[in-house]
Amino acid sequence: MSTPTVTTGPLRRVPVQGRSVARVQRMLDACAELVDEVGYEGLTTTLLAERAEVAIGSVYQFFPDKRAIVQALAMRNMDAYLQSLSARFANETFAHWWDGVDAAIDAYIHMHRSVPGFRTLHFGDVVDLHLLDAERDNNAVIADRLAELLVEQFQLMDRARLRFALLIAVEASDALIKLAFRRDVTGDEAVLTEAKALIREYLHRHVTA
């Protein structure tokens, strides 16, 4: 899997040299570890600098505050999620497009289990429902990107009904997956199974594509 790119959105300045890129990635890695340990409220730039083993000045060289650091981490997570989903779409054959949605749910669950900070941060909701995009909430951004992947992969008509149904599916699956990980740190399998069945039935009944 390719190395996640450094997003330019919340950065005070974009790292160009290899050492600077590595330093920013180290800060984001440290941020991911710390939000799991102390939460967003407990996170400070001082703690982050210590964990990343960088000078506090290096943090402020690239980020104005801790919100910007968390925003960059959320964007990196989104990029990693979409990259993994695109790779799965490219390497597998699905019987129907809603199997692609099922794969998207699987990828989301996998990130909860394997990516530091993701179970706490998700795509930034703990900080701001509009962390990824000022105009749309975080789940709407994910739903739109998923719609783009599905339209491209399955040659679907890019209709308003499809996008609305995917938004409902993303919101519902997000809520149920969060419930599963509240019930069990590794994800309650019974809840996850029901979540996937619910979304599949909803899409099957409400969208004909």
N, C-alpha and C positions, 0 to 999 in steps of 0.2 A: 504493500500500500504506500502511496506517495506521502511525503511529509506534508502536513497541513500548512497552507500558506499563511503568512502573517497579514491579517487584514489591515487596511489603511484607514478604516472608518474612524475609530476613536484615538488613533495615534497622534501625538503632538508632532512628531516627525517620523518619516518612514526610514527604517534601517536599510542601508544599502550594502555595507561591507558584511562579509560572512560572520565576523565576530559580533557585530551589532545584531544581526538577525538571530544568531544563537543566543545572545544575551536576552533578547525580547522573548524568545521561546522559553528560556529558562524561567523568566518572570511569570509567564503564563502557566507553566508547569507548577511553579510554586503556588500560584493563585489557586489552581485546581486542587492541590493538596490541602491548602489552608481552608478553603470554603467547606470542605468535608469535615475538617477538624473543629473549626471555630464558628462556621457560618459566615454569612455576608456581613452581619453586624459586627462580628468580632475581628474581621479582617482589617488590617491597617497596612499602610505602605511600609512602615518600619518592619513589621513582621514579614512582609513579603520580601523586602530587601535582604533580611537576614536569611530566610529560607532559600532564596535564589543565589545567595552569596554574591550580591552586587552592592555597590554603594547606593545610598538613598538618592544621591544625585542622579544616578543612572536611571532610576525609576522615573524621576520627574523629567529626565531628558526626553523620554518617550511618551509618558502618560501624565495628564494633568492631575488625576486623582484616582482613587480605587475604583470608582464606578467605571471609568474608562478602561481600566485593566480587566474588569469583569466583562465589560462589553466586548473587548477584543477576544477574551476566552470564549464567550458565547458564540461569537462569529466564527471562531476557529472550529468549535464543535459543530456548528451548522455546516461548514465546508466539509468537515470530515464525514458527517452523516450523509450528505448528498453525494460525496465521492463514493462512499461505500455502497450506497443504493444504486448509483449509476453503474458501478462495476458489476453488481449483482444482476441488474437488468441486462447488461451486455453479455453476461456469461450463462444465463439461464433462460429457458423457454417456459413461459407461463401459459396455462390453458385459457385464462381470461384476465382482463385487466385488473379485476379486483384481487386476483392473486398477487399482483404487483403491490397493491395496498397492504396485503398481508405481509409481504416481504418488507415493506416500509415499517410496519409495526414491529416485526422481528428485529430489524436494525435498530429501532429506537430502544427496545428492551435490551439488546446487546450492549448499547452504549451505557445504559443505566448500570449494567453489571461490570463493565470493563473499563470505562473511561473515568479517571479521577475527577471529582468535582461535578460530574454530570447529574448524579442522583440528587444533588443539592441545588445545582444551578439550573438544570435543564437547558432551555435556550434563553435564559435570562429573566424568567418570570419573577424570581425571588427579588430582583432588583427593580425591574420596570417592565410592565406588559408591552411596552413599545421599545425595548432595548435594541432589537435588531433593525427596526425601521420606525422613524418618527410618525409615519402616516398609518401604519398597520400594526396590529398587535402581533406578538411573536408567533403564535400558532397560525395566524393568517399568512405570514411570510412562508412558513413551512408548507401549508396547504397549497399556496400558489406555486411553489417550487415543485411540489409533488405532482400537481396538475400538469405542469410543463413536461416533466419526465414521462408521465403516463400518455400524454398527447403524442409526444415524440415516439415513444416505444410502441404504442398500440394503434397509432394512426386514428386516434379518437377525434371527434369534433370538439373543438375547444368552446364548450357551451357554458353559459352562466349556471345552468342546473348542475353540471358536473362539478364546477368549482365550489358551488354552495354545498353540495353533498360531501365533497372532500373536506371542506371546512368543518362540517358537523362531525365527520368521521375522525378528524384530527383532534378536535376538542374532546370528543367522547373517549377516544382511546388514551389521550393524554391524562384525563381525569382517572380513568380506571387503572392505568399503569402506575400512576402515583399512589393510588390506593393499594395496589399489589405490593409496592415497595415500602409502604408504611406498615403493612401487615407482616412483612417478612423482608429482612435486609437483602435477600437474594431474589426477591420477587415471588409472591404467592402464585404458584402455578395454576391453582384453581381460578383465581381472579383473572390471570392473563389469558387462560383458555376461554373463559367467558367473554372477555373483552374482544378477542379476535372473532369469536362466533357472532357476537352482537354486531360488530362492524360489517362482517361479511353479509349477514342477513339484511342489514340496513341498506347496504349498497345494492344488493341483489334486488331488493323490493322497490327501491326508490329511483334507481338510475338504469335506464336502458340505453346502452351506447353501442 
